Amino acid sequence: MILIVAEHTAGKLAKATLEMVTAARDVLAGGGREGPITLLVLGQNVAAVATEAAAVADQVLVADLPGLATYNAEVWAAATTQIAQEGEASVVIIGGSRSGREYAPRVAVKLDAAYLEDATKLSSNGAALQAQRYTYLARVTETVEADGLVVVTVKPGSFAPAAPAAAAGEQYDVELTLPAPRVEVTGKSVEKSSRVALTEADVIVTGGRGVGSPENFSRYVEALADNLGAGVGATRAVVDAGWRPYAEQVGQTGKTVQPKAYIALGVSGAVQHLSGMGKSKNIIAINKDAEAPIFKVADYGIVGDINEIVPALIEASRK
């Protein structure tokens, strides 16, 4: 089987999980690996998540336990390893989130498996699993492959979310032997925002240094995003300047996104930024520099001053 560890939050399946299902389907389409596609749901009170998972997977394994109420790398690694061994998985797919990157290497070591990190594309090459990933600051895409059992982390935003399967998958409760965690989470601070998360947003409005100032970022980028019900993104230059928090950074060293519409305001389009949003369905760019690299990937472009253009867009979006 191909085992996927589901990511979920607040009782809902994360978009990243649907992307991992697409990656698994790509592997099966190339032959060399066999299903079923199996989603492992770890947590407490996760019945609703399991039901969502059943819509896209062949089968869903549910571990609904008090010991899984809070994420812990040791516990997640042990649970994933046990299920992979019992189900004789040939591929284990884990999200490339901060937590996924923390426990995935542990799973690979426990299983004595090959480890492929940050995959942006998956396929089969005969019996080998083949993955593509970025390197050299996203200037190069390299292809790597491994035989036998493979643990893979998938870069968020690299695959389209999976459509529901023809029939809902079966759900099964599983029993786990969990270790006592040696690290305890003693506190957690959650950033409060009324906006949709970048990785979940269908529309994203991103601002670059071309917006001119932190005040203009709020006046133009945030205002347009709020009117459209969109997520807010920023380039690395904006984050490094202290205008916006790192959580909003899009690009090689930030988040990878794939929204239906990506609106870039004053974004030049450095290669590191393009690697994080280049797969967006529609890219709309506004920049006063007609030679800006962003226009090479944009579906729609406006050459002009954002101080004149964006206020008109904001007014139109109110209507």
CORQUIHU-V401085 format. One record per helix or strand. SS is the DSSP state (a for helix, b for strand). FROM is the first residue (numbers start at 0). TO is the last residue. If there is no record, write none. Layout:
SS	FROM	TO
SS	FROM	TO
This chain:
b	1	4
b	7	8
b	11	12
a	14	28
b	36	42
a	46	53
b	58	63
a	65	67
a	72	85
b	90	94
a	97	110
b	113	118
b	120	124
b	127	134
b	139	145
b	149	153
b	169	172
a	197	199
b	202	206
a	208	210
a	213	227
b	230	233
a	235	239
a	245	247
b	248	249
b	254	254
b	260	264
a	270	276
b	281	286
a	293	296
b	299	302
a	305	317
